[in-house]
Amino acid sequence: MLGVHEVRARWIGHRMDAELTIDVDPALTVEEAEPLTAAVRGRLHEAVPHLERALVQLEPAAPR
């Protein structure tokens, strides 16, 4: 993962939904990048009380 942006979170009743976009190496395949999204979702669920759902989107990082 090379960066995070477009982070949003909102309360729905007593539960929270989150959405974010992570920048990944453009050379990664979707199959290779999927474990990153799963890891980010897992860390969010560990760190954020009451998190019901975390939508993690992938975006190829801009060349440096």
mmCIF file of the N, C-alpha and C atoms, coordinates in Angstrom:
data_MODEL
# 
_entry.id   MODEL 
# 
loop_
_atom_site.group_PDB 
_atom_site.id 
_atom_site.type_symbol 
_atom_site.label_atom_id 
_atom_site.label_alt_id 
_atom_site.label_comp_id 
_atom_site.label_asym_id 
_atom_site.label_entity_id 
_atom_site.label_seq_id 
_atom_site.pdbx_PDB_ins_code 
_atom_site.Cartn_x 
_atom_site.Cartn_y 
_atom_site.Cartn_z 
_atom_site.occupancy 
_atom_site.B_iso_or_equiv 
_atom_site.pdbx_formal_charge 
_atom_site.auth_seq_id 
_atom_site.auth_comp_id 
_atom_site.auth_asym_id 
_atom_site.auth_atom_id 
_atom_site.pdbx_PDB_model_num 
ATOM 1   N N  . MET A 1 1  ? 0.854   -1.168  0.000   1.00 0.00 ? 1  MET A N  1 
ATOM 2   C CA . MET A 1 1  ? 0.000   0.000   0.000   1.00 0.00 ? 1  MET A CA 1 
ATOM 3   C C  . MET A 1 1  ? 0.901   1.234   0.000   1.00 0.00 ? 1  MET A C  1 
ATOM 4   N N  . LEU A 1 2  ? 0.578   2.170   -0.885  1.00 0.00 ? 2  LEU A N  1 
ATOM 5   C CA . LEU A 1 2  ? 1.420   3.353   -1.033  1.00 0.00 ? 2  LEU A CA 1 
ATOM 6   C C  . LEU A 1 2  ? 0.780   4.633   -0.513  1.00 0.00 ? 2  LEU A C  1 
ATOM 7   N N  . GLY A 1 3  ? -0.506  4.597   -0.220  1.00 0.00 ? 3  GLY A N  1 
ATOM 8   C CA . GLY A 1 3  ? -1.178  5.793   0.272   1.00 0.00 ? 3  GLY A CA 1 
ATOM 9   C C  . GLY A 1 3  ? -2.642  5.522   0.532   1.00 0.00 ? 3  GLY A C  1 
ATOM 10  N N  . VAL A 1 4  ? -3.271  6.440   1.231   1.00 0.00 ? 4  VAL A N  1 
ATOM 11  C CA . VAL A 1 4  ? -4.695  6.348   1.563   1.00 0.00 ? 4  VAL A CA 1 
ATOM 12  C C  . VAL A 1 4  ? -5.320  7.711   1.300   1.00 0.00 ? 4  VAL A C  1 
ATOM 13  N N  . HIS A 1 5  ? -6.499  7.715   0.697   1.00 0.00 ? 5  HIS A N  1 
ATOM 14  C CA . HIS A 1 5  ? -7.207  8.977   0.496   1.00 0.00 ? 5  HIS A CA 1 
ATOM 15  C C  . HIS A 1 5  ? -8.703  8.713   0.379   1.00 0.00 ? 5  HIS A C  1 
ATOM 16  N N  . GLU A 1 6  ? -9.443  9.766   0.265   1.00 0.00 ? 6  GLU A N  1 
ATOM 17  C CA . GLU A 1 6  ? -10.910 9.704   0.173   1.00 0.00 ? 6  GLU A CA 1 
ATOM 18  C C  . GLU A 1 6  ? -11.505 8.874   1.316   1.00 0.00 ? 6  GLU A C  1 
ATOM 19  N N  . VAL A 1 7  ? -11.088 9.198   2.524   1.00 0.00 ? 7  VAL A N  1 
ATOM 20  C CA . VAL A 1 7  ? -11.571 8.482   3.708   1.00 0.00 ? 7  VAL A CA 1 
ATOM 21  C C  . VAL A 1 7  ? -12.868 9.124   4.183   1.00 0.00 ? 7  VAL A C  1 
ATOM 22  N N  . ARG A 1 8  ? -13.880 8.296   4.348   1.00 0.00 ? 8  ARG A N  1 
ATOM 23  C CA . ARG A 1 8  ? -15.172 8.771   4.853   1.00 0.00 ? 8  ARG A CA 1 
ATOM 24  C C  . ARG A 1 8  ? -15.699 7.764   5.874   1.00 0.00 ? 8  ARG A C  1 
ATOM 25  N N  . ALA A 1 9  ? -16.334 8.285   6.898   1.00 0.00 ? 9  ALA A N  1 
ATOM 26  C CA . ALA A 1 9  ? -16.988 7.423   7.887   1.00 0.00 ? 9  ALA A CA 1 
ATOM 27  C C  . ALA A 1 9  ? -18.283 8.092   8.298   1.00 0.00 ? 9  ALA A C  1 
ATOM 28  N N  . ARG A 1 10 ? -19.296 7.278   8.535   1.00 0.00 ? 10 ARG A N  1 
ATOM 29  C CA . ARG A 1 10 ? -20.576 7.848   8.968   1.00 0.00 ? 10 ARG A CA 1 
ATOM 30  C C  . ARG A 1 10 ? -21.263 6.871   9.921   1.00 0.00 ? 10 ARG A C  1 
ATOM 31  N N  . TRP A 1 11 ? -21.962 7.480   10.836  1.00 0.00 ? 11 TRP A N  1 
ATOM 32  C CA . TRP A 1 11 ? -22.752 6.707   11.790  1.00 0.00 ? 11 TRP A CA 1 
ATOM 33  C C  . TRP A 1 11 ? -24.100 6.380   11.160  1.00 0.00 ? 11 TRP A C  1 
ATOM 34  N N  . ILE A 1 12 ? -24.518 5.156   11.337  1.00 0.00 ? 12 ILE A N  1 
ATOM 35  C CA . ILE A 1 12 ? -25.858 4.721   10.955  1.00 0.00 ? 12 ILE A CA 1 
ATOM 36  C C  . ILE A 1 12 ? -26.428 4.067   12.210  1.00 0.00 ? 12 ILE A C  1 
ATOM 37  N N  . GLY A 1 13 ? -27.220 4.852   12.931  1.00 0.00 ? 13 GLY A N  1 
ATOM 38  C CA . GLY A 1 13 ? -27.681 4.380   14.237  1.00 0.00 ? 13 GLY A CA 1 
ATOM 39  C C  . GLY A 1 13 ? -26.503 4.300   15.186  1.00 0.00 ? 13 GLY A C  1 
ATOM 40  N N  . HIS A 1 14 ? -26.278 3.106   15.745  1.00 0.00 ? 14 HIS A N  1 
ATOM 41  C CA . HIS A 1 14 ? -25.173 2.907   16.687  1.00 0.00 ? 14 HIS A CA 1 
ATOM 42  C C  . HIS A 1 14 ? -23.989 2.201   16.049  1.00 0.00 ? 14 HIS A C  1 
ATOM 43  N N  . ARG A 1 15 ? -23.999 2.080   14.736  1.00 0.00 ? 15 ARG A N  1 
ATOM 44  C CA . ARG A 1 15 ? -22.919 1.410   14.008  1.00 0.00 ? 15 ARG A CA 1 
ATOM 45  C C  . ARG A 1 15 ? -22.279 2.387   13.032  1.00 0.00 ? 15 ARG A C  1 
ATOM 46  N N  . MET A 1 16 ? -21.049 2.116   12.636  1.00 0.00 ? 16 MET A N  1 
ATOM 47  C CA . MET A 1 16 ? -20.325 2.996   11.734  1.00 0.00 ? 16 MET A CA 1 
ATOM 48  C C  . MET A 1 16 ? -19.982 2.262   10.434  1.00 0.00 ? 16 MET A C  1 
ATOM 49  N N  . ASP A 1 17 ? -20.093 2.985   9.333   1.00 0.00 ? 17 ASP A N  1 
ATOM 50  C CA . ASP A 1 17 ? -19.637 2.516   8.025   1.00 0.00 ? 17 ASP A CA 1 
ATOM 51  C C  . ASP A 1 17 ? -18.467 3.383   7.600   1.00 0.00 ? 17 ASP A C  1 
ATOM 52  N N  . ALA A 1 18 ? -17.469 2.785   6.970   1.00 0.00 ? 18 ALA A N  1 
ATOM 53  C CA . ALA A 1 18 ? -16.307 3.533   6.494   1.00 0.00 ? 18 ALA A CA 1 
ATOM 54  C C  . ALA A 1 18 ? -16.030 3.174   5.038   1.00 0.00 ? 18 ALA A C  1 
ATOM 55  N N  . GLU A 1 19 ? -15.527 4.155   4.307   1.00 0.00 ? 19 GLU A N  1 
ATOM 56  C CA . GLU A 1 19 ? -15.103 3.957   2.923   1.00 0.00 ? 19 GLU A CA 1 
ATOM 57  C C  . GLU A 1 19 ? -13.758 4.650   2.752   1.00 0.00 ? 19 GLU A C  1 
ATOM 58  N N  . LEU A 1 20 ? -12.844 4.004   2.058   1.00 0.00 ? 20 LEU A N  1 
ATOM 59  C CA . LEU A 1 20 ? -11.567 4.629   1.778   1.00 0.00 ? 20 LEU A CA 1 
ATOM 60  C C  . LEU A 1 20 ? -10.957 4.032   0.527   1.00 0.00 ? 20 LEU A C  1 
ATOM 61  N N  . THR A 1 21 ? -10.035 4.766   -0.054  1.00 0.00 ? 21 THR A N  1 
ATOM 62  C CA . THR A 1 21 ? -9.319  4.319   -1.234  1.00 0.00 ? 21 THR A CA 1 
ATOM 63  C C  . THR A 1 21 ? -7.851  4.201   -0.878  1.00 0.00 ? 21 THR A C  1 
ATOM 64  N N  . ILE A 1 22 ? -7.259  3.070   -1.261  1.00 0.00 ? 22 ILE A N  1 
ATOM 65  C CA . ILE A 1 22 ? -5.829  2.900   -1.036  1.00 0.00 ? 22 ILE A CA 1 
ATOM 66  C C  . ILE A 1 22 ? -5.117  2.877   -2.384  1.00 0.00 ? 22 ILE A C  1 
ATOM 67  N N  . ASP A 1 23 ? -3.959  3.519   -2.416  1.00 0.00 ? 23 ASP A N  1 
ATOM 68  C CA . ASP A 1 23 ? -3.117  3.515   -3.612  1.00 0.00 ? 23 ASP A CA 1 
ATOM 69  C C  . ASP A 1 23 ? -2.197  2.307   -3.533  1.00 0.00 ? 23 ASP A C  1 
ATOM 70  N N  . VAL A 1 24 ? -2.127  1.565   -4.629  1.00 0.00 ? 24 VAL A N  1 
ATOM 71  C CA . VAL A 1 24 ? -1.271  0.378   -4.686  1.00 0.00 ? 24 VAL A CA 1 
ATOM 72  C C  . VAL A 1 24 ? -0.362  0.473   -5.901  1.00 0.00 ? 24 VAL A C  1 
ATOM 73  N N  . ASP A 1 25 ? 0.667   -0.322  -5.898  1.00 0.00 ? 25 ASP A N  1 
ATOM 74  C CA . ASP A 1 25 ? 1.587   -0.405  -7.027  1.00 0.00 ? 25 ASP A CA 1 
ATOM 75  C C  . ASP A 1 25 ? 0.789   -0.777  -8.274  1.00 0.00 ? 25 ASP A C  1 
ATOM 76  N N  . PRO A 1 26 ? 0.883   0.012   -9.341  1.00 0.00 ? 26 PRO A N  1 
ATOM 77  C CA . PRO A 1 26 ? 0.116   -0.276  -10.552 1.00 0.00 ? 26 PRO A CA 1 
ATOM 78  C C  . PRO A 1 26 ? 0.483   -1.614  -11.196 1.00 0.00 ? 26 PRO A C  1 
ATOM 79  N N  . ALA A 1 27 ? 1.633   -2.162  -10.853 1.00 0.00 ? 27 ALA A N  1 
ATOM 80  C CA . ALA A 1 27 ? 2.049   -3.440  -11.426 1.00 0.00 ? 27 ALA A CA 1 
ATOM 81  C C  . ALA A 1 27 ? 1.342   -4.630  -10.774 1.00 0.00 ? 27 ALA A C  1 
ATOM 82  N N  . LEU A 1 28 ? 0.681   -4.417  -9.648  1.00 0.00 ? 28 LEU A N  1 
ATOM 83  C CA . LEU A 1 28 ? -0.014  -5.514  -8.961  1.00 0.00 ? 28 LEU A CA 1 
ATOM 84  C C  . LEU A 1 28 ? -1.264  -5.923  -9.727  1.00 0.00 ? 28 LEU A C  1 
ATOM 85  N N  . THR A 1 29 ? -1.523  -7.222  -9.743  1.00 0.00 ? 29 THR A N  1 
ATOM 86  C CA . THR A 1 29 ? -2.792  -7.701  -10.280 1.00 0.00 ? 29 THR A CA 1 
ATOM 87  C C  . THR A 1 29 ? -3.848  -7.560  -9.184  1.00 0.00 ? 29 THR A C  1 
ATOM 88  N N  . VAL A 1 30 ? -5.094  -7.667  -9.563  1.00 0.00 ? 30 VAL A N  1 
ATOM 89  C CA . VAL A 1 30 ? -6.177  -7.616  -8.577  1.00 0.00 ? 30 VAL A CA 1 
ATOM 90  C C  . VAL A 1 30 ? -6.004  -8.744  -7.567  1.00 0.00 ? 30 VAL A C  1 
ATOM 91  N N  . GLU A 1 31 ? -5.617  -9.909  -8.048  1.00 0.00 ? 31 GLU A N  1 
ATOM 92  C CA . GLU A 1 31 ? -5.401  -11.055 -7.156  1.00 0.00 ? 31 GLU A CA 1 
ATOM 93  C C  . GLU A 1 31 ? -4.293  -10.775 -6.147  1.00 0.00 ? 31 GLU A C  1 
ATOM 94  N N  . GLU A 1 32 ? -3.244  -10.093 -6.573  1.00 0.00 ? 32 GLU A N  1 
ATOM 95  C CA . GLU A 1 32 ? -2.138  -9.758  -5.674  1.00 0.00 ? 32 GLU A CA 1 
ATOM 96  C C  . GLU A 1 32 ? -2.513  -8.649  -4.693  1.00 0.00 ? 32 GLU A C  1 
ATOM 97  N N  . ALA A 1 33 ? -3.381  -7.736  -5.115  1.00 0.00 ? 33 ALA A N  1 
ATOM 98  C CA . ALA A 1 33 ? -3.747  -6.597  -4.269  1.00 0.00 ? 33 ALA A CA 1 
ATOM 99  C C  . ALA A 1 33 ? -4.862  -6.922  -3.281  1.00 0.00 ? 33 ALA A C  1 
ATOM 100 N N  . GLU A 1 34 ? -5.649  -7.942  -3.546  1.00 0.00 ? 34 GLU A N  1 
ATOM 101 C CA . GLU A 1 34 ? -6.785  -8.265  -2.675  1.00 0.00 ? 34 GLU A CA 1 
ATOM 102 C C  . GLU A 1 34 ? -6.374  -8.508  -1.225  1.00 0.00 ? 34 GLU A C  1 
ATOM 103 N N  . PRO A 1 35 ? -5.261  -9.197  -0.940  1.00 0.00 ? 35 PRO A N  1 
ATOM 104 C CA . PRO A 1 35 ? -4.866  -9.353  0.468   1.00 0.00 ? 35 PRO A CA 1 
ATOM 105 C C  . PRO A 1 35 ? -4.639  -8.013  1.182   1.00 0.00 ? 35 PRO A C  1 
ATOM 106 N N  . LEU A 1 36 ? -4.234  -6.990  0.437   1.00 0.00 ? 36 LEU A N  1 
ATOM 107 C CA . LEU A 1 36 ? -4.071  -5.666  1.052   1.00 0.00 ? 36 LEU A CA 1 
ATOM 108 C C  . LEU A 1 36 ? -5.411  -5.123  1.528   1.00 0.00 ? 36 LEU A C  1 
ATOM 109 N N  . THR A 1 37 ? -6.445  -5.252  0.706   1.00 0.00 ? 37 THR A N  1 
ATOM 110 C CA . THR A 1 37 ? -7.761  -4.742  1.117   1.00 0.00 ? 37 THR A CA 1 
ATOM 111 C C  . THR A 1 37 ? -8.274  -5.510  2.327   1.00 0.00 ? 37 THR A C  1 
ATOM 112 N N  . ALA A 1 38 ? -8.058  -6.819  2.338   1.00 0.00 ? 38 ALA A N  1 
ATOM 113 C CA . ALA A 1 38 ? -8.491  -7.625  3.482   1.00 0.00 ? 38 ALA A CA 1 
ATOM 114 C C  . ALA A 1 38 ? -7.741  -7.215  4.747   1.00 0.00 ? 38 ALA A C  1 
ATOM 115 N N  . ALA A 1 39 ? -6.452  -6.942  4.624   1.00 0.00 ? 39 ALA A N  1 
ATOM 116 C CA . ALA A 1 39 ? -5.657  -6.532  5.790   1.00 0.00 ? 39 ALA A CA 1 
ATOM 117 C C  . ALA A 1 39 ? -6.107  -5.170  6.310   1.00 0.00 ? 39 ALA A C  1 
ATOM 118 N N  . VAL A 1 40 ? -6.386  -4.236  5.400   1.00 0.00 ? 40 VAL A N  1 
ATOM 119 C CA . VAL A 1 40 ? -6.852  -2.908  5.817   1.00 0.00 ? 40 VAL A CA 1 
ATOM 120 C C  . VAL A 1 40 ? -8.194  -3.026  6.524   1.00 0.00 ? 40 VAL A C  1 
ATOM 121 N N  . ARG A 1 41 ? -9.122  -3.805  5.948   1.00 0.00 ? 41 ARG A N  1 
ATOM 122 C CA . ARG A 1 41 ? -10.425 -4.006  6.611   1.00 0.00 ? 41 ARG A CA 1 
ATOM 123 C C  . ARG A 1 41 ? -10.241 -4.609  8.000   1.00 0.00 ? 41 ARG A C  1 
ATOM 124 N N  . GLY A 1 42 ? -9.380  -5.599  8.105   1.00 0.00 ? 42 GLY A N  1 
ATOM 125 C CA . GLY A 1 42 ? -9.138  -6.227  9.405   1.00 0.00 ? 42 GLY A CA 1 
ATOM 126 C C  . GLY A 1 42 ? -8.598  -5.257  10.435  1.00 0.00 ? 42 GLY A C  1 
ATOM 127 N N  . ARG A 1 43 ? -7.625  -4.440  10.041  1.00 0.00 ? 43 ARG A N  1 
ATOM 128 C CA . ARG A 1 43 ? -7.052  -3.460  10.974  1.00 0.00 ? 43 ARG A CA 1 
ATOM 129 C C  . ARG A 1 43 ? -8.086  -2.424  11.391  1.00 0.00 ? 43 ARG A C  1 
ATOM 130 N N  . LEU A 1 44 ? -8.920  -1.987  10.434  1.00 0.00 ? 44 LEU A N  1 
ATOM 131 C CA . LEU A 1 44 ? -9.971  -1.023  10.776  1.00 0.00 ? 44 LEU A CA 1 
ATOM 132 C C  . LEU A 1 44 ? -10.938 -1.612  11.793  1.00 0.00 ? 44 LEU A C  1 
ATOM 133 N N  . HIS A 1 45 ? -11.343 -2.854  11.588  1.00 0.00 ? 45 HIS A N  1 
ATOM 134 C CA . HIS A 1 45 ? -12.279 -3.488  12.525  1.00 0.00 ? 45 HIS A CA 1 
ATOM 135 C C  . HIS A 1 45 ? -11.658 -3.655  13.906  1.00 0.00 ? 45 HIS A C  1 
ATOM 136 N N  . GLU A 1 46 ? -10.345 -3.878  13.965  1.00 0.00 ? 46 GLU A N  1 
ATOM 137 C CA . GLU A 1 46 ? -9.659  -3.975  15.257  1.00 0.00 ? 46 GLU A CA 1 
ATOM 138 C C  . GLU A 1 46 ? -9.567  -2.615  15.951  1.00 0.00 ? 46 GLU A C  1 
ATOM 139 N N  . ALA A 1 47 ? -9.358  -1.560  15.173  1.00 0.00 ? 47 ALA A N  1 
ATOM 140 C CA . ALA A 1 47 ? -9.048  -0.249  15.739  1.00 0.00 ? 47 ALA A CA 1 
ATOM 141 C C  . ALA A 1 47 ? -10.255 0.650   15.989  1.00 0.00 ? 47 ALA A C  1 
ATOM 142 N N  . VAL A 1 48 ? -11.342 0.421   15.266  1.00 0.00 ? 48 VAL A N  1 
ATOM 143 C CA . VAL A 1 48 ? -12.482 1.345   15.341  1.00 0.00 ? 48 VAL A CA 1 
ATOM 144 C C  . VAL A 1 48 ? -13.677 0.637   15.996  1.00 0.00 ? 48 VAL A C  1 
ATOM 145 N N  . PRO A 1 49 ? -14.004 1.032   17.219  1.00 0.00 ? 49 PRO A N  1 
ATOM 146 C CA . PRO A 1 49 ? -15.166 0.435   17.876  1.00 0.00 ? 49 PRO A CA 1 
ATOM 147 C C  . PRO A 1 49 ? -16.442 0.717   17.072  1.00 0.00 ? 49 PRO A C  1 
ATOM 148 N N  . HIS A 1 50 ? -17.340 -0.221  17.053  1.00 0.00 ? 50 HIS A N  1 
ATOM 149 C CA . HIS A 1 50 ? -18.654 -0.085  16.418  1.00 0.00 ? 50 HIS A CA 1 
ATOM 150 C C  . HIS A 1 50 ? -18.601 -0.058  14.888  1.00 0.00 ? 50 HIS A C  1 
ATOM 151 N N  . LEU A 1 51 ? -17.445 -0.377  14.300  1.00 0.00 ? 51 LEU A N  1 
ATOM 152 C CA . LEU A 1 51 ? -17.374 -0.402  12.844  1.00 0.00 ? 51 LEU A CA 1 
ATOM 153 C C  . LEU A 1 51 ? -18.130 -1.608  12.321  1.00 0.00 ? 51 LEU A C  1 
ATOM 154 N N  . GLU A 1 52 ? -19.138 -1.355  11.535  1.00 0.00 ? 52 GLU A N  1 
ATOM 155 C CA . GLU A 1 52 ? -19.970 -2.409  10.965  1.00 0.00 ? 52 GLU A CA 1 
ATOM 156 C C  . GLU A 1 52 ? -19.428 -2.869  9.613   1.00 0.00 ? 52 GLU A C  1 
ATOM 157 N N  . ARG A 1 53 ? -19.053 -1.905  8.776   1.00 0.00 ? 53 ARG A N  1 
ATOM 158 C CA . ARG A 1 53 ? -18.655 -2.215  7.408   1.00 0.00 ? 53 ARG A CA 1 
ATOM 159 C C  . ARG A 1 53 ? -17.522 -1.293  6.991   1.00 0.00 ? 53 ARG A C  1 
ATOM 160 N N  . ALA A 1 54 ? -16.556 -1.857  6.277   1.00 0.00 ? 54 ALA A N  1 
ATOM 161 C CA . ALA A 1 54 ? -15.455 -1.057  5.731   1.00 0.00 ? 54 ALA A CA 1 
ATOM 162 C C  . ALA A 1 54 ? -15.303 -1.409  4.257   1.00 0.00 ? 54 ALA A C  1 
ATOM 163 N N  . LEU A 1 55 ? -15.549 -0.435  3.399   1.00 0.00 ? 55 LEU A N  1 
ATOM 164 C CA . LEU A 1 55 ? -15.376 -0.610  1.967   1.00 0.00 ? 55 LEU A CA 1 
ATOM 165 C C  . LEU A 1 55 ? -14.013 -0.040  1.589   1.00 0.00 ? 55 LEU A C  1 
ATOM 166 N N  . VAL A 1 56 ? -13.129 -0.901  1.099   1.00 0.00 ? 56 VAL A N  1 
ATOM 167 C CA . VAL A 1 56 ? -11.777 -0.495  0.734   1.00 0.00 ? 56 VAL A CA 1 
ATOM 168 C C  . VAL A 1 56 ? -11.643 -0.649  -0.779  1.00 0.00 ? 56 VAL A C  1 
ATOM 169 N N  . GLN A 1 57 ? -11.400 0.461   -1.449  1.00 0.00 ? 57 GLN A N  1 
ATOM 170 C CA . GLN A 1 57 ? -11.238 0.448   -2.895  1.00 0.00 ? 57 GLN A CA 1 
ATOM 171 C C  . GLN A 1 57 ? -9.758  0.582   -3.246  1.00 0.00 ? 57 GLN A C  1 
ATOM 172 N N  . LEU A 1 58 ? -9.393  0.004   -4.374  1.00 0.00 ? 58 LEU A N  1 
ATOM 173 C CA . LEU A 1 58 ? -8.013  0.072   -4.852  1.00 0.00 ? 58 LEU A CA 1 
ATOM 174 C C  . LEU A 1 58 ? -7.900  1.081   -5.977  1.00 0.00 ? 58 LEU A C  1 
ATOM 175 N N  . GLU A 1 59 ? -6.770  1.760   -6.010  1.00 0.00 ? 59 GLU A N  1 
ATOM 176 C CA . GLU A 1 59 ? -6.471  2.675   -7.106  1.00 0.00 ? 59 GLU A CA 1 
ATOM 177 C C  . GLU A 1 59 ? -4.977  2.589   -7.393  1.00 0.00 ? 59 GLU A C  1 
ATOM 178 N N  . PRO A 1 60 ? -4.595  2.507   -8.665  1.00 0.00 ? 60 PRO A N  1 
ATOM 179 C CA . PRO A 1 60 ? -3.162  2.468   -8.947  1.00 0.00 ? 60 PRO A CA 1 
ATOM 180 C C  . PRO A 1 60 ? -2.499  3.791   -8.542  1.00 0.00 ? 60 PRO A C  1 
ATOM 181 N N  . ALA A 1 61 ? -1.372  3.693   -7.904  1.00 0.00 ? 61 ALA A N  1 
ATOM 182 C CA . ALA A 1 61 ? -0.649  4.887   -7.467  1.00 0.00 ? 61 ALA A CA 1 
ATOM 183 C C  . ALA A 1 61 ? -0.116  5.644   -8.684  1.00 0.00 ? 61 ALA A C  1 
ATOM 184 N N  . ALA A 1 62 ? -0.081  6.950   -8.559  1.00 0.00 ? 62 ALA A N  1 
ATOM 185 C CA . ALA A 1 62 ? 0.487   7.783   -9.619  1.00 0.00 ? 62 ALA A CA 1 
ATOM 186 C C  . ALA A 1 62 ? 1.990   7.558   -9.662  1.00 0.00 ? 62 ALA A C  1 
ATOM 187 N N  . PRO A 1 63 ? 2.567   7.605   -10.853 1.00 0.00 ? 63 PRO A N  1 
ATOM 188 C CA . PRO A 1 63 ? 4.028   7.442   -10.936 1.00 0.00 ? 63 PRO A CA 1 
ATOM 189 C C  . PRO A 1 63 ? 4.745   8.534   -10.147 1.00 0.00 ? 63 PRO A C  1 
ATOM 190 N N  . ARG A 1 64 ? 5.863   8.170   -9.554  1.00 0.00 ? 64 ARG A N  1 
ATOM 191 C CA . ARG A 1 64 ? 6.630   9.132   -8.747  1.00 0.00 ? 64 ARG A CA 1 
ATOM 192 C C  . ARG A 1 64 ? 7.743   9.723   -9.549  1.00 0.00 ? 64 ARG A C  1 
# 
